[in-house]
Amino acid sequence: MQSQTINVDTLRTLIGLEVHYEGRRCKIIEILEDIPAVILQHHEQQTTIQADQHGEAHRKVPRTITLPVIDKDSGEFHPAFSDLNISHLL
């Protein structure tokens, strides 16, 4: 199989896109360019307690997940990224 090449500008166009991951509704909120990876934020009521810069927990925030775009071993799209069914947009 041919390795995937990813254009960071194209990845940025995914920000704001609604996706389903592991049966939950999520939104792509950020792109990590150096990995590359997408950051998903759950839209459901599940939240985690976020610590401030001093390690003290003060607020609840939606859970986020970081998914790599490319599998390091094969050079193809990472299986978790492929599960989002958005690779056709790239």
N, C-alpha and C positions, 0 to 999 in steps of 0.2 A: 504494500500500500504506500501511497505517496504521503509524505509528511504534510501537515497543514501549516500554512503560513497565515499569521493573523495580523491584520492591520489595526493598530490601536485606535485610530480615528473611527474605524468601522465598529469596534467594540464600544466606543463611547456612545454610539447611536442607540445602543441597547438600554442605556440608563432610562429608567422610568417604565420599562416594559413589564407588564404583568405576566407572570409565569406560574406554573404549578410544579412544586418540588416535594416529593414524598407525600403526595396527596394534599398538600397545603398550598394555599394561595400566597404568593410572594411577589415582591417587586424588586427589580434590579436597581440598586441605589448607588452603586459605585463600581469602578473598574480599577483593578490593580494592574498597572501597565507592565511592571518588571517580571511578573510571574508568567503569563497573564492570568488573571482570575476575575470572576464577577462576585460581587457581594450582594446577597439576597437578604431582604428583610421580610419577616412574616407579617401578614396582615391580620392574623387571628389574635385573639385576646391573650395568648401566652406571652408573658414578658419575663425578663430576667432583671435582677437587681444590678444596676451599674454602679461601680465604685468610682469615686472622683480621683483626682490626681494624688490624693493622700491615702488612697485605699479604703476610704470610708464610703459605705453604701448609703445613698440618699434617695435614689429614684428608680422607678421601674421603666424599662425601655423594651421595645419590641426585639425579639431575638433575631440575630443576624447569622448568616452562614456564608463562608467563603468557599467558592467552587473553582478549582483550576479549569482553565479552558483547554489546555493541551496536556495529554498524558506524557510524562517524561520518558517512559519506556518505549512507547510505540511511535510517538510523534504525531499521533492522530488526536482527534477531539477526545477529551477525558470522558469516560462513561457517564459521570454525574452531569457534566455539561450537555452531553448528547441527550440525556433524559429530559432536558428542558424543551426539546424539540424546537430550538431556535437557530440551529446551525445553518439552516437554509437562508437566514437573514444576513449571514456573513458573506 
